[in-house]
């Protein structure tokens, strides 16, 4: 037991030393200091866009090794094995060729006649429903799904979001080279899947010049239509702002906004029988729907048929044989900055496939193997302490008046923790619950495409079937093996899947300065989302409601603007060598959570060390090889290294344009710049890059 613990601690110390670049000055560039070694040691996979501790740990969370127990367990494991076997049977997949996908595409073309110039309202609505029931995550023009009602978080409602772009962002549609590549890719895929000749193995080297005119014209129509969709897209900052994005409407109001769509028919086609169309509907962007309807009225039926065909090809092509999907895979590689023509080892692809399609079931075995001992208890104790740190901090904030402070404390006390895995819908620990959860999902060991299609439609049916039922606060939306964490605004819960409760994020044997610097900061980050620029607009039960006084709300906005300015001045190098500024408004919520979470973790850890001699001596012992660093320095090093992320320039630019998180360098350095504790720990001179005179603080 002692030897095992020593080996664990030696491995932890070695991993920290591996990640650090000791030649860098932490006061000049803390990101380089804490992640320089990681960047030098790790190569981005040829077909990947980045490498980070999250990526590495996700890749290591592999298939189960546990032997099955009871009958339910045997049935569950057999489903996993059959899905994996179907994925590994590349000969059968290649023999099936393009037929499974072309068959699904033909369902769209047959259901969408182009004899008329404009699309028939009923036909269009049935196609939207048909694609929604396919479970591709989009209906083409829109994303339609059942989610929590922000106006009344006890119940589920139908949500309608704008969607339908094949490229990563609306900005991509202004890039002429990308548009040309996208158009050629679509044309190639049209010909490969729908052309008269099944090109088979010849699909891979298909030259764009050899594409028939029919498919070139179809691709041009689709891409031109998507360019128009991109032009009416809602700005990202508005989509993340609940004041602008939480809009409850009746079906009559939807009909008035979009005369081209029959919403009563869509509800009839996708929702369970008996669900009435009197239910409220949550619309992210009403203005988008109005503009979309105008666009539909000026788009030919032929173009819409081609567009929906392309949606299905994009959504399902990854489930057929490799040669048939090469043009689209090459496009994705270019977007990510990776090498084209690189193939992932098949077993890795199949493990990822099983995790994606049967994640809760695979998670059951992952939890059995890895989530043992006191991990859950230790993590919950850390998070409880961070919650306490927030609670003690609220009364010290002079800008927070008593009314709003009381509301903040009420909300803080109502936050619930879900640690490890979902305990209902399904209960991941229960083989019987899992068997019941997956009972309607049929898996065949010799039908890979069919398994994928059944998984998608089963998931869609399960989602739409949630509408009659109340919200389950004990259900975790992430599977146990995922390396991540999240806060849910509408349930007011913080969620930590078992996958993230491993080194470098957490280990029960770690000194506290490591666990609080890493897992404590992650917990503080998720709690911080309850009080960020969007989370603060939801109350203690998760209802979208204003519990702030006008004066305090304005004070928050004024203080938050400091972060907007700070992060908007940070830049990254794009693939063209140019500097691109971050958007501090879009990333504001994440930056507030990063800064507030780290501050609360540092404060509670310091208080524990100062007030408890036992904690100071036995919970914060030195690790071998790290004697030159103080516990305070190692706290911040532990924080920084969890965000190490080596990215290709293309992926980095895509992140800045489309994601709400700041790039790794600025997640690390931005927090360091705002932390007096960091400056003191590393003796950073006043005015040095990591210790500027202006420091931002809200919480």
N, C-alpha and C positions, 0 to 999 in steps of 0.2 A: 504493500500500500504506500509506504513512504517512498520507495524507489519510483513507483509510478507517478507520484506527485512531483518528485524532483524532475523527472523526465518531462512532464507537462510544463513546468516552470522554465526549464532550460529551452524548450521549444518556443515558448512565448517570448522569452528574452531574445532568442536568435531571430525570430521573425521581426521584432522591432528593430534590431540592429541591421537586418537586411533592407528594411524599408527606408531607413534614414540615409541622408547624404550629409555626413558629418563635416564635409568641406564647405557646405553652404552656411551662410549667416542667417539664423532664424529671424533676426531683426530686419533683414533686408527682404527675404522671401521665405516665409515659413512653409509654404507649400513645397518649395524645392528642398528645404531642409528635411521635412517629414516624409516626403514621397519620392525624393530624387533616387534613392536606392531601388525603390519599387519600380520606377519607370525604367531604370537601367537594366534591371533583372528580367523584366517581363516583356515579351513580344506580343503585339496584337496578332491574333490569328489571321491568316491570309484572307479568310472569308468573313472576318469579323470587323467591327468598327471600333472596338475598345477592349481594354482589359482592366479590371478593377477587382478589389476583394469580393464585391458582390458577384461579379461574373465567375470568379474562380470557385467560390463556395457553391454557387448555383450549379456549376458543372460537376462538382464533387457529390452533390446530393443525388445519388444514382438510384438504380432500381433496387427493390428489396431483396435481402438475403434470408429473411426470416422464414422458417418453415411454417406452413399453414397449420392452424389448430382445429377448431370445430368445423362442422359442415358448411356453415355460412362463410367461414374464412376460406375454406377450400374453393367454394364457388366464386368468391371475390378474386382470389389469386388467379384462378383459371381465366377469368375475364382479362386481367392484366396480361397474362401470358399469351392469350390468344391475340390480343391487340398487338403486342410486341412481335409475335410470330408473323402476323400479317404484314407488318412493316418491314421485317427482315427478309421477306420472301420477294426479293427484287426480280427474280425470274418471272413470277406470276404478275407482278406489277408491269413489267416490260411487255409481257404477252398481251395484257389488257390494253396497252397502248393508250391512245387518246379516247377510246370509245366511252369510258365512264363519264368523262367530262363533256364530250361532244353531245352525249345523250341528255345531260342536264341542260346544256346550252340550247338544244333543240326545243326543250320545253318552253323556254322563254320566247324563242322566235315563233313557235307555233301559236303561243298564246297572245302574241302581239302583232296582229296583221298590219301591214303598211299600205293597204289599198287606198285608205283615205290620207289626205294631206296632213291632217292633224290627228293626234291620238284621241281615241274615244275615252271619255271620263271613266267609264266602268272598266275598260280594258287596262288603263293606266293604274287604277286603284288595285285591281287584281294582281297586276305585276308587282306593285310595291308590296302587297301582302305576301305574294309568293316568295319574293326574295327575303322578306323579313322572316318568314317561316323556315327558310333555308339556314338561318342562323349565322350569316356571314358577318354580323356586326354592323351591317348597313343595309338599307333598302335601296341604296343607290343615291337618291337625292336626299334622303333623310335617314337618321338613325332612330328606330322606333323600338322601345323596350319598356319594361315595367321597373320602376324604381320607387324610392321613398318619396312621399309627398312632403316637400319642405314646408308647406303651409300647415300640414297636420301630420307629423312624423309617425303617428301610430298606424297609418294606413299606407298602402301602395297605390300608385297611380301610373297611368300611361305617360311616358316621357317622349317628347319629340325634339330631337336635336338636328341641326344642320349637318350634312355629311355629303359624301359622294365624290371627293377628289382622289384621284389615283396617285398623285404625287404628294410629297410630304407636307407641303404648305402652299398657301396661295402665292407666296413670293416666288416659288419655283416656276410658276406659270409666266413669269416675266423674264425668265432666263431662256434666250433663244436656243442655245445649244441643248439645254435640258429638254425643251419642248420638241426639238427635232429628234432627239434620242427616244423620247417617250412615244412620239408618233410612229417611229420606225419599229419600236418594240411592240406596240399594239398591233401594227400591221402584220408583223412576223407571227405573233401569237394567233391572230385571226386565221392566218393561212395554215398554221400548224394544226390547229384544233378543228377548223371548219373547211379547209380546202378539199378539193376533189381527191387529191392524192394524200394518202397517209404516209408522210415522209419518214416515219419511224426513226431509226438511228440517224438519218440524215438531218433530223430537226436541229441538232446541235450546231452544225456549222452553217445553217441557213443564212445566205447573204441577203441583206436588205434589198439589193438591186434585183433579186430574183422574185420579189413579191409581186403577185398579180394585182392588177389595177383595182379590182373589186375590193380587195382587202386594204389597199392603200387609201382608197376613198373612205372606207368605213373608219379606219383609224383617224383620218383627218377630221371626219365629222365628229367623232367622239372627243378628240382632244380640243377641237374648237369649242365644243359644247362645255367641256370642263373649264376652259379658259373663261367662259361667261359665268360659270358657277363660282369660280375663284373671285371674279370681280364683284359678286354680291355677298361674299363671305363676311361674317361679322368679325370685327377686330378681336384678337385673342383676349385682350384685357377685359372687354365687355362680357365675353363668354364666362370668365372666371368670377365676375362680380355678381353676387346673388341679387343685388338691387335691380340689375338689368336682365339677369338670366332666369329668375324665378317668376314665371308668368303663368298663372292658372287660367285656363279658358274652358268654355263649354264646347261641345261639338258643333253647335250652331255658330259660334264665333269662329271656329276653325273653318267651317264651310264658307263663311263670308270672306275670310282671308285668302282661301285657296279654292275658288270655284271649279278649278280643273281636277280636284281630287274629291272622291266620295269617301269621307271619313267614316260614315256609318257602315259602309261596305268593308272597309279595312278592319274596323273593330269586330265585325261579324266573322271575318276570315281568320283573324289572328288570336282573338281572346277566347277563353273557355265559354262554352254554351251557357247561357243564363246571365252573363255579365251584360248589364244594360249600358246603353250609350249615354246615360245621364251622369256617368262618372266624370269628375274633373280631369283635365288633361294639362300636363305641365309642358310648356313650350319655352325652349331656351331663347329663341330669337324670333318673335312675331314678324319683325321687319324682313327677315330672311324669307319667311313663308310668302309674304306679299310679293317680294321681288321674284321669288321662284315661280309663282303662278304666272306672272307676266312673261317670264322666260319660257315657260312651258307652252303658253299660248302662241309663241313665236318660233317654236321648234317643231320640225316635221316629225311625223310618226316614225319614219325610217331612221332618223338620227336617234330618237329615243330607244328604238328597238336595238340599234347597234350599241348604244351606251349601256343598256341593261345587260346585253350579251357580254360586254367587256367587264362589267362588274362581276358577273359569275365566273368568267375566265380568270380574272385576277384573284378572286376569292378561293377558287378550288384547284387551280393549276398545280399548286405545290403538292397535291395528293396523287398525281399521276407520275409516270416514269420520268426520270431525270431528263432525258433528251428532249422531251416535249415542253419542258418549262425553261429551257436555257435562256431565251431572249429576256424573259422577265427576271430571272435570277441575275443575269448580267446587269440589267438596269438597277436592281437593288444593290448590287456590289458597287456600281459607280456612285450611287447616291451615298453609300456609306464610306466610300474611299477605299474599299477592299479590292483584292485581285479577282478578276473574272475567271471562270473556269475551275475554281477550287471547290472541291467536294468534301463535305464533312464526313468523317467515318460513319458508316451506316448505323452502327449500334448506338452511337451518340445521338444521331437523329431520332432513332426509335425510342430511346429512353426519354428524350425531350417530348416526343409525341405522346407517349403514355402519360407523362406528367401533365401535359397540357389537357388531354382529353379525359383522363380519369384521375385528376389531381388529388381529390379527397381520398380516393381508394389507395393510390400509391403513397399518399401522406400517412395513412394508417401504419404502414410498415416502416416508413421513415421514422415516425414518432417512436415506434417500438424499439428501434435500433439505436437512436441517438438522443432521445429526450428522456433521460433517466436521472436518477438522483434528486438533488434539490434544485435543479435548474429553475423550475417554475416558481418555487418559493423565493429563491434568491432574486430573480428578476422582479417579481412583484414587490419585494421589499425595496429594491432600488427605486422602482417607479413610485411607490408610496412615498418614499422620502423626497423625490422630486416634486410630487404633488404638494407635499408639505412645504417645500421651499417656495413654490409659487404662492401658496397661501400666506406665508409669512412676508412675502415681498409686496403683496398688494397694499397693505397699510402704509408702506414706506413711500409710495408714489404720490407726490403732492398733486399732480395733475389729475388724479383719479378721484372724483368726488364721492361722497359717501353712498349716494344712491347707486351709482355704477359699480362702486367697490362691492357693495352688498350683492349685486347681481353677479359679479365675477366670482365671488366666493361661493355663491349658490351653485353656479355652473361647475366650478372646480370640484365641489363636493359630490356632484352628480355624475362625474366622469367614471365610467366603468372600465375595468381592464379585462381584455381577453388575451390570454397568454398561451402560446403553444399551438392550439388547434381549436376548431369549431366544436362546440359541445351539443349543437342541435342543427338540424337541417343540412347535413347529417351530423351525428355524434361520431367524430373520427375515431374515437377509442372503441366504439362498439361495432363488431363485425355484423351484427343483425341490423343495426341502423344503416350501415353502408350497403348491405345487400338489398334492403328495401329501397334505399335512395337510387340505386342503379338498376333496379329490377326491370325497368322499361327500356333499358339501353342494351340492345342485342349486339353481340360481338361475334364475328366469324374469323377463324384463324386463317382463312384463305381469301379474304375480301378486304384489302386495305382501303381502297377508295370508299367502299360501302361503309366500313367502320367509321371513317372520317365523316362521311355524310350523315350517318345516323347519329354520331356524336353531336354534330352541329344542330341538327333538327331536334334532337332530344333536349339539348341545352336551351334552344329557343322556346320549345314547348314548355319546359320547366319554368323559364323566366316569365312567359306570358301567363302561366298558370298561377303565379304568385298573387295576381290582382285581388282575388276575393279574400285573401288572408291578411291578418295583421303583421306588422313588422316584427321580426324575430331578432331581439337585441343580442342573443347569444350565438348568432350565426356569423362566422368570420368569412368574408368574401374571398380572402386569399387562402390558398392551400398551404398545409403545414410546412412543406419543404421549400417554399419560396423564401428567398433571402431579401426581406423587406419588412416594412412596418407601415401602419397608416392610422390616421384619425378619421372617424366618420362624423361629419357635422350633424347629420340628421338622427343619429342614435347616440351621439355624445359618448362614443367609446374610443379607446385607444387599443390597437390590435398589434400583437407581436407574434407572428408565426414562429414555429420552432426552428425554422431554417436560419433565422437571423441570430438565434441564441447559441452561437458557436464562435470560436476565434476567427477573426480578430475582434469581433464585436462583443463577445462575452465568454467567460469561462468561470465556473464556480470557484476554481482555485486561484484566480487572478488576485493580485493586490487590488485594493479598492481604488487606488488612483487610476488603474487601467479600466476597471469595470465602470466607474463613474465617468471617466473621460470618454468612453466609447458607448456602452449601453445606456449609461445615465444621460449622455447628451442626446442619444436617439430617443429615449423616453421623453426627455425634456422637449425635444423637437416636436414630437407628436402631440404632447400636451399643449405646446405653444400654438398649434393650429387651431385650438379652441378659441384663441384670442388674437388671431392674426387679422388682417384686413378683411377677410371674408368670413372666417369662423366666428368672429365677434358679432356677426349679424344673426347668429342663431342662439337661442336661449338654452336653459339647462335641460330641457327635454328634446332639444334638437329642432325646435320650431323656428322658422325664419321670422324673426321678430326683433323690434328695436327696443332694447333694454338699457340703452345709453341716453344720458342727458345730452342736449345739443352742445353744451359747452365742452363736456368731456369728449364727445365724439370729434369735435373740431381739434381739441388738443391732441388726440390720437393721430388724426390726419397730419397735423403739423409735424409731430415727432416722426411719423412714418416717412414723411417726405425726405428726411435725412438719408434713409436707406435707399430710397428711389434715386436720389442724386449720387450717392456713393457708388452703388452698383452700376448705374448707367454710365459712369466714367471708366469702368473696367472694360478691357478689350481682349479679344482673342484674335489669333492669326487664322484667316480663312485659307482655303486651298489655293487661292490666287495670290497669297502673300500679303493681302491687304488686312488692315486692322478693322474689326467689326465690334461695335459697342454692344454691351449687354442692354437688355430692356429692363431697367430696374422696377418698372411698374408691374410687368407681367410676373416677374420673379419675387415680388414683394412678400407674398405670403410665406414662401419658403425661406427667404432671408430673415424675416422676423422670427420664424420658428427656429432656424439655426442659431441665431444670436441669443434669443431668450432661453432656448433649451440648454445651450452650453453654459450660460451664466448661472442658471438655476442649479445645474449639476455641479458646477464648481463651488458655488456657495454652500450647498448642503454637504458636499465632501469636505470642504474646509472646516465647517462647523463640527462635523463628526470627529475629525482629527484633533481639533482644538479642545473639544469638550470631553473626550473619552480616551483616557490613557491606553486602555486595552486596544481600542480601534487603532490608535496611533502606532502602537508597537507591533501588534500581531496581524492587523488587517492591511497594513501599508509597509510591509517588509520590502527590502531591496531585492531586486532580481540580479542574478549573476551577469556580469559584463556590462551592467548599466549604472555602475557606481558614480560615474561622472555627471549623471543627471539627477536633479532633485525630484522628489515626488510631484511637486508642482509642475515642473517641466514635463515629466512623463505623463501627467494628466493631459496636458495640451497636445503632446505628441500622440497620445492614444486617440484624442479627438481627431487630429489631422489625418492620421493614417487610414481611418475608416473611409475617408472620402477620396483616397488616391484613385485616379482614373486616367489611364493613358489612352488618348483618343486620336483617331485620324482627323485631319483638318476638316474634311467633308462632314464627318459626323459631328464635330464640334460646332461647325456653323449651323448644321441642321438643329442641333440642340438649342443654340441661342435663338433661333428663329421660331422653334415650335414647342419647346418645353418650358415648364414653370420653374425648374431648378437652375441655379447658376452652375457654370462649369466648376469642376473640382478645385482648380487653383483658387477661384474666388470664393467658393464655399469655405475654404480653409483660411485664406488671407483676409477676407472680409470680416470674418468673426474675430480673427486675431487683432486686426486694426481697432476694433471696437472694445476690446477687453483690457481694462487696466490690470487685471490679474495676469494676463499673458505678458504684458510689458514688464511687470514687476518680476515675474518668474524668470524671464530671460534677460533682465537688465537692459532692455532696449532704450537707447537714448531718445529723449524727447525730440520729435520731428523726424525720426527715422521712418522708413516706409511702413513698418508694422506698428509704429507708435505715433500716429499723426495727432495733431492738436485737436482736431474735430473728431469726436466719437459719437456714434449714433446709439440711442437707447430708447426703447419704449417700455419693455417689461424689466 
